[in-house]
Amino acid sequence: MDTSKQQAADWWSTDIIQMSPGEINFHGRPIQELIGNVSFVGMIWLMLKGELPKPGQEELFGAALMAGVDHGPQAPSIAIARMASSCGIGINNAMASAANVLGDVHGGAGEQCVALFNQILALQKDSELSLDQAADKVLGEFFDSGKKYVPGFGHRFHPVDPRSAPLLNLLRKAEDAGAVQAGYSAAAEAVEKTIAQRKGRHIPMNIDGATAAIYGALGFEPPLCRGLFVLSRSVGILAHSWEQMQRSERNKGPIPKGWLWTYTGKPVSQES
Ligand SMILES: CC(C)(COP(=O)(O)OP(=O)(O)OC[C@H]1O[C@@H](n2cnc3c(N)ncnc32)[C@H](O)[C@@H]1OP(=O)(O)O)[C@@H](O)C(=O)NCCC(=O)NCCS
């Protein structure tokens, strides 16, 4: 290959996909061998990790991705998908509008929570501390720094998040079977216990806490976990965008038409 052609080839060099006319390979695996043999979840794993999941990993990964797909139009991302669709824009625009609000505050707790679990597990490994002591030390520093809400715990709507226990059970089984890195379910429980001790009340693990424990155990880095949440929630965003597109409502606002917001500005001037 001449130098300029090589420069162009190297411009977007990637480990992920290789193509030539009539040939498509992902991480060295021909697409025709993947089709019918690898599930969508398995393909996500292959794309992100460069290999196929081992037994037990794909089921757990799929369960975490599945559990977070939707939380109804009370969630800003879903409401935005529906409002955007009612404005007559394309489905990709509605989906992008919704995905764009997923960040540190809405949808970001999972990423922050994996980082927290990693920090606790690393401290336990590098010290004489028990897991509970490591959790207490890390959370002590967390609260001392002025932060109030531990990511992955508490819920505005559910007294107990119905998604957490089944996900944690699956994680424990995978840990017992040696399919994933051990320690994350225990770290999640240690955090829950420590918050209860420090706050004097039980603040249960939510979906972001449970999926964070799973993604951590499966070896995903924290920033990637936010991407996984966006991937998962995109399923709900797609379904709601599509449902709303079937309706005749146009320019649907965030509250019913007859309701107005509270005005907090200057009163109407009486001066003529
Ligand atoms: C989701 C969330 C906003 C719900 O909060 P809420 O139930 O409305 O809780 P409130 O703000 O009314 O707080 C009630 C009390 O519980 C405490 N609390 C609630 N969630 C807490 C958490 N995650 N960590 C520590 N304390 C928490 C508050 O500090 C407050 O204590 P106080 O009475 O001593 O001040 C909150 O739990 C949170 O921010 N969690 C972390 C972010 C997260 O995981 N988001 C994803 C949700 S699926």
The ligand as a Tripos MOL2 file, in Angstrom:
@<TRIPOS>MOLECULE
LIG
   48    50     1     0     0
SMALL
NO_CHARGES

@<TRIPOS>ATOM
      1 C1        -33.7840    8.9730   43.9550 C.3       1 LIG1
      2 C2        -33.7720   10.0400   45.0500 C.3       1 LIG1
      3 C3        -33.7160   11.4300   44.4160 C.3       1 LIG1
      4 C4        -35.0190    9.9020   45.8480 C.3       1 LIG1
      5 O1        -34.9250   10.7310   46.9170 O.3       1 LIG1
      6 P1        -36.1650   10.9000   47.9220 P.3       1 LIG1
      7 O2        -36.7650    9.5830   48.2630 O.co2     1 LIG1
      8 O3        -37.0680   11.9200   47.3160 O.co2     1 LIG1
      9 O4        -35.4340   11.3370   49.1690 O.3       1 LIG1
     10 P2        -35.4560   12.7490   49.9170 P.3       1 LIG1
     11 O5        -34.6600   13.7590   49.1250 O.co2     1 LIG1
     12 O6        -36.8370   13.1040   50.3150 O.co2     1 LIG1
     13 O7        -34.6070   12.3380   51.1780 O.3       1 LIG1
     14 C5        -35.1740   11.6340   52.2650 C.3       1 LIG1
     15 C6        -34.0570   11.2830   53.2040 C.3       1 LIG1
     16 O8        -33.4240   10.1020   52.7160 O.3       1 LIG1
     17 C7        -32.0530   10.3670   52.4560 C.3       1 LIG1
     18 N1        -31.6820    9.7010   51.2280 N.ar      1 LIG1
     19 C8        -32.4690    9.4520   50.1440 C.ar      1 LIG1
     20 N2        -31.7320    8.8420   49.2060 N.ar      1 LIG1
     21 C9        -30.5020    8.7060   49.7190 C.ar      1 LIG1
     22 C10       -29.3120    8.1450   49.2130 C.ar      1 LIG1
     23 N3        -29.2580    7.6310   47.9790 N.pl3     1 LIG1
     24 N4        -28.2200    8.1650   49.9880 N.ar      1 LIG1
     25 C11       -28.2680    8.6860   51.2220 C.ar      1 LIG1
     26 N5        -29.3530    9.2360   51.7660 N.ar      1 LIG1
     27 C12       -30.4390    9.2370   51.0040 C.ar      1 LIG1
     28 C13       -31.9420   11.8720   52.3050 C.3       1 LIG1
     29 O9        -30.6590   12.3090   52.6140 O.3       1 LIG1
     30 C14       -32.9540   12.3490   53.2860 C.3       1 LIG1
     31 O10       -32.3930   12.2730   54.5520 O.3       1 LIG1
     32 P3        -32.6860   13.4430   55.6400 P.3       1 LIG1
     33 O11       -34.1440   13.2920   55.9720 O.co2     1 LIG1
     34 O12       -31.7540   13.1120   56.7630 O.co2     1 LIG1
     35 O13       -32.3770   14.7500   54.9650 O.co2     1 LIG1
     36 C15       -32.5410    9.8440   45.9510 C.3       1 LIG1
     37 O14       -32.6880    8.6410   46.6450 O.3       1 LIG1
     38 C16       -31.2530    9.8700   45.1740 C.2       1 LIG1
     39 O15       -30.8020   10.9410   44.7580 O.2       1 LIG1
     40 N6        -30.6060    8.7030   45.0180 N.am      1 LIG1
     41 C17       -29.3220    8.6380   44.3640 C.3       1 LIG1
     42 C18       -29.4180    8.8170   42.8730 C.3       1 LIG1
     43 C19       -29.9980    7.5970   42.2000 C.2       1 LIG1
     44 O16       -29.6740    6.4570   42.5040 O.2       1 LIG1
     45 N7        -30.8590    7.8510   41.2320 N.am      1 LIG1
     46 C20       -31.4910    6.7970   40.4720 C.3       1 LIG1
     47 C21       -32.8970    6.5820   40.9380 C.3       1 LIG1
     48 S1        -33.6170    5.1910   40.1040 S.3       1 LIG1
@<TRIPOS>BOND
     1     1     2 1
     2     2     3 1
     3     2     4 1
     4     2    36 1
     5     4     5 1
     6     5     6 1
     7     6     7 2
     8     6     8 1
     9     6     9 1
    10     9    10 1
    11    10    11 2
    12    10    12 1
    13    10    13 1
    14    13    14 1
    15    14    15 1
    16    15    16 1
    17    15    30 1
    18    16    17 1
    19    17    18 1
    20    17    28 1
    21    18    19 ar
    22    18    27 ar
    23    19    20 ar
    24    20    21 ar
    25    21    22 ar
    26    21    27 ar
    27    22    23 1
    28    22    24 ar
    29    24    25 ar
    30    25    26 ar
    31    26    27 ar
    32    28    29 1
    33    28    30 1
    34    30    31 1
    35    31    32 1
    36    32    33 2
    37    32    34 1
    38    32    35 1
    39    36    37 1
    40    36    38 1
    41    38    39 2
    42    38    40 1
    43    40    41 1
    44    41    42 1
    45    42    43 1
    46    43    44 2
    47    43    45 1
    48    45    46 1
    49    46    47 1
    50    47    48 1
@<TRIPOS>SUBSTRUCTURE
     1 LIG1         1 GROUP 0 **** ****
